[in-house]
Amino acid sequence: MFFRAQLRQILQRVPGKERLGIYRFLPFFFVLGAAMEWIMIRVRVGQETFYDVYRRKASERQYQRRLEETPEGIRLHAPLNAAAADADLPKKNTCCFDEKMNLPSVEQPRSE
């Protein structure tokens, strides 16, 4: 109860009660928000700022979404070598380059 009474007394001392009412606290929160934004932009924790982390996480989420949208076995880029193509593609679907046009083509599994 003692803390509540002290807090009420401090809040009553803030000027502008009759003219602005509850909105008299708005400038304090505006300054507090501006200070937080400045800290998130300028202050580095380790090697990164808040926005560096935000951009990295957003990029990772976008990459994961694209992986989930891409059908299984269809490759977006050509493999570097034949061993890499055999190692990471499932056996049911294969992807290779069309020799004539240099365009990726997808071979669908045959139903037996």
N, C-alpha and C positions, 0 to 999 in steps of 0.2 A: 504494500500500500504506500509505503514511503516513496518508492520509485515513481509510482503513478502520480502522486501529488507533485513531485518535483518536475516531472515531465509536463504536466498541465501548467505549472507556473512558468516554465520556460516558454511554452507555446503561447501563453497569454501575453508575453512580453514582445512578441513579434509585431511590429507596427503594421497599420493598415486594416485592422479588424473591421471598422465601421464601413470603410469605402470598398474594400475588396472581398471581405468575408474569408471564406476558406481558400480562395484563390491567391491570398497573400503569400502562400508558400510556393507558388509556381516558379518564381525566379530562382529559388534555392535548388529546386529539382532540375531546372533548365541548366544551371551552372554545373550541377552534379553530373548530368548526362553528358555535357560537353567535355568535362574532365575525364569521364570514363572513355569516351570516344577517342580523345587525344591519347590516352594511355594505350588503348588497343591498337592505335596506328603507330605510335612512336616507340613504345617501350618494348625492348626485346627480352624475352625469357629464354636463355640459352642462345640459340641461333635464330629463333623465329618470333615473329609478332603474331597477334591473334589472327590477322587477316591472311598471313602466310599459311597458317594451319587451316583456316576456313577454305582457302582456294585449293589446297592439297586434298582435303577431305571431299570437297565438291567434285574434284576431278576423279578421285577414286570411286565415288558413287556413280558418276556418269560412266566410267569404264565398266563397273560391275553391271549396270543396267544394260549396256550394249552387249556384254557377254551373255546375259540372260536372254536377250532378244534374238541373238544369232542362233539359228538352228544347229543342232548337234552335227558335227562332221563337215560343215561347210566352212571353208577357210577364207578369211578376208584377204590374206596376203599369201604370196607364193612361198613355199618352203625354201630354205637356203640350200639344202642338199637332199638327196633321196633318203639318207638315213634319218634325217630329222622328220621327213614326211611320214615315214613308216613308224617312227617311235611315238608320235603324239596324236595321230589320227586313229579313230576307231576303224576296224576292218570292214564294217558294214557299208560305210559311206566313204568315198575317196574323192579327192579333188586334185586336179592337175591342170597344167596349162595346155591349151590347144596349140599345137605346133604351128598351124598355118597363120592364125590371127593374133597370137600372143594374148589371148583373153582367157580368164579363168573359166573352166567348165566343171560342172558337178556331175558325177556319175552316181545315180541312185542305185540302191541295192536291188538286185534281181529277186523276184519272188519265185521260189522253187516249188 
